Amino acid sequence: MSGPDSRPPERTLGVEVVLKGSLAARLPGGRARLVLADGASVGSLLAALELPDMQCVFVVNGSAVSRDTRLRDGDRVQVFPPMAGG
């Protein structure tokens, strides 16, 4: 018999995140392993890390992606901040 609070456990996914450039100091060694809710996007990852809302380049498993790209268990996400040149 199921009670009112018996819900199936929330599904999760694990990703490795690597912050580059000026963002790297926000994580020990510039990298971390995170557990997110199943269906999380790159934007969800950024929110979980409390990163500033800035234009960045996102690379998942070697391919450039957009902020709304859905992540899968085992993905490797690299975040490159904007660069200034002169």
PEJO-V633330 format. One record per helix or strand of 3 or more residues. SS is the DSSP state (hx for helix, st for strand). FROM is the first residue (numbers start at 0). TO is the last residue. Records with the same first field share a line. If there is no record, write none. Layout:
SS=FROM-TO / FROM-TO
//
This chain:
st=11-18 / 30-36 / 55-59 / 62-64 / 75-80
hx=20-25 / 27-29 / 41-47
//
